[in-house]
Amino acid sequence: MKFIVQRVLEAKVEIDGETVSQINHGLLVLAGITQTDNREILKWMINKLVNLRVFPDDADKMNKSVQDVKGSILVVPNFTLYGKLKKGFRPSYSDAAGPEISKPMFDDLINNLKDNYDIQIGAGVFGADMKVSLINDGPVTVEIKKEAD
């Protein structure tokens, strides 16, 4: 599993010109799921995400999490995070999980965040052609990654 996490002032997802989800101050997360991901990996990734210290404290050091600053999280499914360019110019997505694995895992990710954390959670729509816009704050962008052992 792989998350590309961006600290944002705002972010939103549009489908066919209509906003389906949006947040203010918080984290935009592009979430990629691979064929070997499981619930243990998901739990580890969520813990890393909600405790990731990328927000400034009073001394302007990145010492606070999205929970600490009462921010929001917008999660967008993105299989292209597992695109590989070993040869040629067209990415191969063979490491990305198919929808039979990735959709339930994405749904579990969103439900776990909503059920277990006092954070506003927004989500993109699995399989949709989405337009994602954001105002990156910093910019601050990090990768969280965990593969099966």
TACORZI-V303887 format. One record per residue. N is the residue number from 1. PHI is phi in whole degrees, -180 to 180 (none if undefined). OMEGA is omega in radians with two decimals (* if undefined). Layout:
# TACORZI-V303887
[[N;PHI;OMEGA] [N;PHI;OMEGA]]
This chain:
# TACORZI-V303887
[[1;none;-3.10] [2;-142;3.02] [3;-118;2.88] [4;-103;-2.99] [5;-114;3.10] [6;-123;3.02] [7;-76;-3.03] [8;-130;2.96] [9;-84;3.04] [10;-163;3.08] [11;-156;3.10] [12;-152;3.09] [13;-120;3.08] [14;-118;3.02] [15;-131;-3.12] [16;52;3.08] [17;81;3.13] [18;-111;3.11] [19;-73;3.12] [20;-103;3.10] [21;-163;3.08] [22;-157;3.10] [23;-135;2.93] [24;-101;-3.10] [25;-35;3.13] [26;165;-3.06] [27;-126;2.94] [28;-99;-3.08] [29;-122;2.95] [30;-90;-3.02] [31;-113;3.07] [32;-110;-3.10] [33;-122;-3.14] [34;-108;-3.02] [35;-64;-3.07] [36;-97;-3.12] [37;-70;-3.13] [38;-147;-3.09] [39;-65;3.10] [40;-64;3.09] [41;-64;3.13] [42;-58;3.13] [43;-61;3.12] [44;-62;-3.12] [45;-64;3.14] [46;-63;3.11] [47;-59;3.09] [48;-60;-3.08] [49;-63;-3.04] [50;-72;3.13] [51;-105;3.14] [52;-61;-3.07] [53;-95;-3.14] [54;-126;3.11] [55;-107;-3.06] [56;-73;3.01] [57;-93;-3.12] [58;-65;3.11] [59;-92;-3.14] [60;64;3.02] [61;-101;3.12] [62;-74;-3.06] [63;-128;-3.08] [64;-118;3.11] [65;-95;3.09] [66;-62;3.07] [67;-67;-3.11] [68;-61;-3.08] [69;-95;-3.12] [70;53;3.12] [71;-88;-3.12] [72;-123;3.08] [73;-130;3.03] [74;-116;-3.08] [75;-108;-3.10] [76;-122;3.10] [77;-67;-3.06] [78;-153;-3.12] [79;-65;-3.08] [80;-69;3.05] [81;-63;3.12] [82;-101;3.05] [83;-72;3.13] [84;-119;-3.14] [85;-123;3.14] [86;-67;3.09] [87;-147;3.13] [88;72;-3.04] [89;-123;3.12] [90;-101;-3.12] [91;-64;3.00] [92;-100;-3.13] [93;-111;-3.06] [94;-65;3.11] [95;-84;3.12] [96;-73;3.10] [97;-70;3.03] [98;-72;-3.08] [99;-61;3.14] [100;-66;3.07] [101;-100;-2.98] [102;-73;3.14] [103;-65;3.10] [104;-61;3.13] [105;-67;3.09] [106;-64;3.11] [107;-60;3.10] [108;-63;3.11] [109;-59;-3.12] [110;-64;-3.12] [111;-63;3.12] [112;-62;3.12] [113;-62;-3.12] [114;-67;-3.06] [115;-79;-2.96] [116;-116;-3.09] [117;-135;3.12] [118;-88;-3.09] [119;-134;3.01] [120;-68;-3.13] [121;-118;3.02] [122;-117;-3.11] [123;-146;2.94] [124;-75;-3.10] [125;-108;-3.09] [126;-58;3.06] [127;81;-3.11] [128;-87;3.00] [129;-85;-3.02] [130;-105;2.96] [131;-111;-3.09] [132;-109;3.07] [133;-126;-3.08] [134;-157;2.89] [135;-115;-3.11] [136;-71;-3.10] [137;-103;3.10] [138;134;0.00] [139;-76;3.05] [140;-125;3.13] [141;-139;3.12] [142;-135;3.07] [143;-109;2.97] [144;-115;-3.06] [145;-142;3.05] [146;-148;3.09] [147;-109;3.10] [148;-62;3.14] [149;-73;*]]
